[in-house]
């Protein structure tokens, strides 16, 4: 297993907890495989008993992350950041890429987080009704923190509890997510417009919703209402290869399953579209630098 730590390109920022902040120890979320609510969001709770380094992790969608136990270090080679448990929400812009280091700690002696992603479709709908002002300096950081005051905490908790609850319809969940995004916007933490008009963006969303499917460029093109030749030509214009994108999506899905479930490696391989455990392991090691078994 690789022990390499993220490259530090500049002084690392460390989250400091405000004196009025209350450390919350009662956070919990659904265990097991990530919960997907199509067109709205997904929710997962990664848990690790040992330190885990993940190079070049790509946040495909806008992400809200709460570290419940342990510490998370992020490094995008521009603005390194360390986040300790429960001081704030970590907001990650769609498309951000960073090295991650998850370190167990605290009374639980493990790393645990709540990982909520907001779909591009929902963000587009939110931006149609709410146009947040641009950042003051004209720049947008890949990630930033939002302190958890009582109102923001209760709003976030409502979303988390609603995602897995089958009694909560998609329509009701949509409004609760919108309310949460508005709460962030009122605090100056709006996500940027995540519209992905490019073919790669559309393909990424398609493959991400069913990484276990036996995708070919022909099948993907048909699902996107174009021929395989047109799909490949448009992807080439965006400097993307179909095969590379498919593997990357599957490997990110595999990493999440390894951290959120107790599934066997063969079961995870199948959930990522691989019938061969050996081929799956080779792909995983090529992407992250270590075997899937090293994650646990």
C-alpha positions as CSV (number, residue, x, y, z in Angstrom):
1,X,0.0,0.0,0.0
2,X,1.3,3.4,-0.9
3,X,2.3,5.6,2.1
4,X,2.9,8.7,0.0
5,X,1.3,11.8,1.4
6,X,-0.3,14.5,-0.7
7,X,2.2,16.9,-2.2
8,X,2.3,20.2,-0.3
9,X,2.4,23.1,-2.8
10,X,1.7,25.8,-0.3
11,X,1.2,26.2,3.5
12,X,-1.6,24.0,4.6
13,X,-4.7,25.6,6.0
14,X,-6.0,23.9,9.1
15,X,-9.6,24.3,10.3
16,X,-9.9,26.1,13.6
17,X,-13.1,25.6,15.6
18,X,-14.9,28.8,16.7
19,X,-15.3,29.1,20.4
20,X,-19.0,29.0,20.1
21,X,-19.0,25.9,18.1
22,X,-20.3,22.7,19.7
23,X,-18.6,19.4,18.9
24,X,-21.4,17.1,17.9
25,X,-20.9,13.4,18.6
26,X,-24.3,12.1,17.5
27,X,-24.0,12.2,13.8
28,X,-24.9,9.1,11.9
29,X,-26.0,8.2,8.4
30,X,-27.2,5.2,6.5
31,X,-24.6,2.3,6.5
32,X,-24.0,0.0,3.6
33,X,-23.8,0.9,-0.1
34,X,-24.3,4.5,-1.2
35,X,-28.0,5.5,-1.6
36,X,-28.8,7.0,-5.0
37,X,-31.8,9.2,-5.7
38,X,-31.6,9.7,-9.4
39,X,-31.6,13.3,-10.6
40,X,-31.3,14.5,-7.0
41,X,-28.4,13.3,-4.9
42,X,-26.5,10.4,-3.5
43,X,-25.4,9.7,0.1
44,X,-22.7,7.5,1.5
45,X,-20.8,7.0,4.8
46,X,-17.2,6.0,4.2
47,X,-15.6,4.3,7.2
48,X,-11.9,3.4,7.5
49,X,-9.9,1.7,10.3
50,X,-6.5,2.7,8.8
51,X,-5.1,5.8,7.1
52,X,-5.9,5.9,3.4
53,X,-4.3,7.9,0.6
54,X,-6.3,8.4,-2.6
55,X,-4.5,10.2,-5.4
56,X,-6.3,12.4,-7.8
57,X,-9.8,11.8,-6.5
58,X,-12.2,13.5,-8.9
59,X,-15.4,15.0,-7.4
60,X,-17.7,14.5,-10.4
61,X,-20.6,16.4,-8.7
62,X,-21.0,19.2,-6.1
63,X,-20.2,17.5,-2.8
64,X,-21.0,18.3,0.8
65,X,-18.8,16.4,3.3
66,X,-19.0,16.2,7.0
67,X,-16.0,14.5,8.8
68,X,-17.6,12.7,11.8
69,X,-14.4,11.0,13.1
70,X,-10.7,11.4,12.3
71,X,-9.2,13.9,9.9
72,X,-9.3,14.6,6.2
73,X,-6.4,16.3,4.3
74,X,-7.0,17.5,0.8
75,X,-4.4,18.8,-1.6
76,X,-5.2,20.1,-5.1
77,X,-1.6,21.5,-5.4
78,X,-3.0,25.0,-5.0
79,X,-4.6,25.2,-1.6
80,X,-4.0,22.3,0.8
81,X,-6.6,22.0,3.6
82,X,-7.0,19.9,6.8
83,X,-10.4,19.3,8.2
84,X,-11.0,17.8,11.6
85,X,-14.1,16.1,12.8
86,X,-17.4,18.0,12.9
87,X,-16.2,21.6,12.9
88,X,-17.8,22.5,9.6
89,X,-19.2,21.2,6.4
90,X,-16.7,20.8,3.6
91,X,-18.1,22.0,0.2
92,X,-16.4,20.7,-2.9
93,X,-17.1,22.2,-6.3
94,X,-18.0,19.8,-9.2
95,X,-15.0,18.8,-11.2
96,X,-12.5,19.4,-8.4
97,X,-9.6,17.0,-8.2
98,X,-7.4,16.5,-5.2
99,X,-5.2,14.0,-3.3
100,X,-7.0,12.8,-0.2
101,X,-5.6,11.5,3.0
102,X,-8.1,10.1,5.5
103,X,-6.7,9.5,9.0
104,X,-8.6,7.7,11.8
105,X,-8.8,9.4,15.1
106,X,-10.9,10.5,18.0
107,X,-12.8,8.2,20.4
108,X,-13.9,6.0,17.5
109,X,-10.3,5.5,16.4
110,X,-11.5,5.4,12.8
111,X,-12.2,7.7,9.9
112,X,-15.9,8.3,9.2
113,X,-17.6,10.9,7.1
114,X,-21.0,11.7,5.6
115,X,-20.6,12.2,1.8
116,X,-23.5,13.9,0.0
117,X,-23.4,14.7,-3.7
118,X,-25.8,17.0,-5.4
119,X,-26.8,16.1,-9.0
120,X,-26.1,18.5,-11.8
121,X,-29.7,18.4,-12.8
122,X,-30.7,19.7,-9.3
123,X,-28.0,22.4,-9.3
124,X,-29.2,23.6,-12.7
125,X,-32.7,23.9,-11.4
126,X,-31.5,25.8,-8.4
127,X,-29.5,28.2,-10.4
128,X,-32.5,29.0,-12.6
129,X,-34.3,30.3,-9.6
130,X,-31.4,31.7,-7.6
131,X,-28.5,33.5,-9.2
132,X,-25.7,33.7,-6.5
133,X,-23.2,36.5,-6.8
134,X,-19.7,35.7,-8.0
135,X,-16.9,35.4,-5.5
136,X,-15.5,38.8,-4.4
137,X,-12.0,38.1,-5.8
138,X,-13.4,36.7,-9.0
139,X,-11.8,33.3,-8.3
140,X,-13.4,30.1,-7.1
141,X,-11.6,27.7,-4.8
142,X,-12.1,24.0,-5.4
143,X,-13.2,23.5,-1.8
144,X,-14.1,25.6,1.2
145,X,-15.8,25.3,4.6
146,X,-19.1,26.4,6.0
147,X,-19.4,26.5,9.8
148,X,-22.3,24.4,11.2
149,X,-24.5,26.8,13.1
150,X,-27.7,25.4,14.6
151,X,-29.9,26.3,11.6
152,X,-27.5,24.9,9.0
153,X,-27.0,21.8,11.0
154,X,-30.8,21.1,11.3
155,X,-31.3,21.8,7.6
156,X,-28.5,19.4,6.6
157,X,-29.7,16.8,9.0
158,X,-33.2,17.0,7.5
159,X,-31.7,16.2,4.1
160,X,-29.6,13.3,5.3
161,X,-32.5,11.7,7.1
162,X,-34.7,12.2,4.0
163,X,-32.4,10.6,1.4
164,X,-32.8,7.0,2.6
165,X,-36.4,7.3,3.9
166,X,-38.6,5.6,1.4
167,X,-41.6,7.5,2.7
168,X,-40.0,10.8,1.5
169,X,-40.9,11.2,-2.1
170,X,-38.5,12.6,-4.7
171,X,-40.5,15.8,-4.9
172,X,-40.3,16.4,-1.2
173,X,-36.6,15.5,-1.1
174,X,-36.1,18.0,-4.0
175,X,-37.5,20.9,-2.0
176,X,-35.5,19.9,1.1
177,X,-32.3,19.9,-1.0
178,X,-33.3,23.2,-2.5
179,X,-33.8,24.6,1.0
180,X,-30.3,23.4,2.0
181,X,-28.7,24.9,-1.0
182,X,-30.5,28.2,-0.3
183,X,-29.2,28.1,3.3
184,X,-25.7,27.7,2.0
185,X,-26.2,30.6,-0.5
186,X,-27.4,32.9,2.3
187,X,-24.2,32.2,4.1
188,X,-22.1,33.1,1.0
189,X,-21.4,29.4,0.0
190,X,-23.2,28.9,-3.3
191,X,-21.9,26.2,-5.6
192,X,-21.0,27.3,-9.0
193,X,-23.2,26.5,-11.9
194,X,-22.5,22.9,-12.6
195,X,-24.0,22.8,-16.1
196,X,-22.2,20.1,-18.1
197,X,-23.3,20.8,-21.7
198,X,-20.3,18.9,-23.2
199,X,-20.6,15.3,-24.4
200,X,-18.2,14.1,-21.7
201,X,-20.4,15.6,-19.0
202,X,-23.5,13.9,-20.4
203,X,-21.6,10.6,-20.7
204,X,-20.2,10.8,-17.2
205,X,-23.7,11.2,-15.8
206,X,-25.0,8.3,-17.8
207,X,-22.2,5.9,-16.8
208,X,-22.2,7.1,-13.2
209,X,-25.8,6.0,-12.7
210,X,-25.1,2.4,-13.8
211,X,-21.3,1.6,-13.5
212,X,-22.1,-2.1,-13.4
213,X,-23.7,-2.1,-16.8
214,X,-21.6,-3.7,-19.6
215,X,-21.1,-0.4,-21.4
216,X,-19.8,-0.1,-24.9
217,X,-19.3,3.1,-26.9
218,X,-22.1,1.9,-29.2
219,X,-24.6,1.4,-26.3
220,X,-23.6,4.7,-24.7
221,X,-24.0,6.5,-27.9
222,X,-27.4,5.1,-28.5
223,X,-28.5,6.1,-25.0
224,X,-27.3,9.7,-25.8
225,X,-29.1,9.6,-29.2
226,X,-26.0,9.6,-31.3
227,X,-23.9,7.1,-33.2
228,X,-20.7,5.6,-31.8
229,X,-18.7,7.5,-34.4
230,X,-20.3,10.8,-33.4
231,X,-19.8,10.0,-29.7
232,X,-16.1,9.3,-30.2
233,X,-15.6,12.3,-32.4
234,X,-17.2,14.7,-29.9
235,X,-15.3,13.1,-27.0
236,X,-12.0,13.5,-29.0
237,X,-12.9,17.2,-29.4
238,X,-13.0,17.4,-25.6
239,X,-9.7,15.4,-25.2
240,X,-11.6,12.5,-23.7
241,X,-11.5,8.7,-24.5
242,X,-14.6,6.7,-23.9
243,X,-12.6,3.8,-22.4
244,X,-10.6,6.0,-20.0
245,X,-13.8,7.8,-18.7
246,X,-15.6,4.5,-18.1
247,X,-12.6,3.0,-16.2
248,X,-12.3,6.2,-14.0
249,X,-15.9,6.2,-13.1
250,X,-15.9,2.5,-12.2
251,X,-12.7,2.9,-10.1
252,X,-14.2,5.8,-8.2
253,X,-17.3,3.8,-7.6
254,X,-15.2,0.9,-6.4
255,X,-13.3,3.1,-4.0
256,X,-16.6,4.2,-2.5
257,X,-17.9,0.7,-2.1
258,X,-14.7,-0.5,-0.5
259,X,-15.1,2.3,2.1
260,X,-18.8,2.0,2.8
261,X,-19.6,-1.8,2.6
262,X,-18.3,-5.1,3.8
263,X,-18.9,-6.6,0.3
264,X,-16.3,-9.1,-0.9
265,X,-13.8,-8.0,-3.6
266,X,-15.5,-10.1,-6.3
267,X,-18.9,-8.6,-5.4
268,X,-17.5,-5.1,-5.7
269,X,-15.9,-6.0,-9.0
270,X,-19.2,-7.2,-10.4
271,X,-20.9,-4.0,-9.1
272,X,-18.3,-2.1,-11.2
273,X,-18.9,-4.1,-14.3
274,X,-16.1,-6.6,-14.0
275,X,-16.5,-10.4,-14.1
276,X,-12.8,-11.0,-13.6
277,X,-11.5,-10.1,-10.1
278,X,-7.9,-10.1,-11.5
279,X,-8.7,-7.6,-14.2
280,X,-10.6,-5.4,-11.7
281,X,-7.7,-5.5,-9.3
282,X,-5.3,-4.6,-12.1
283,X,-7.4,-1.6,-13.1
284,X,-7.8,-0.5,-9.5
285,X,-4.0,-0.6,-8.9
286,X,-3.3,1.2,-12.1
287,X,-5.6,4.0,-11.0
288,X,-4.8,4.4,-7.3
289,X,-1.4,2.7,-6.9
290,X,-2.5,-0.2,-4.6
291,X,-4.8,-3.2,-4.6
292,X,-8.4,-3.0,-3.5
293,X,-7.6,-5.3,-0.5
294,X,-5.3,-2.5,0.8
295,X,-8.2,-0.2,1.5
296,X,-9.5,-2.4,4.3
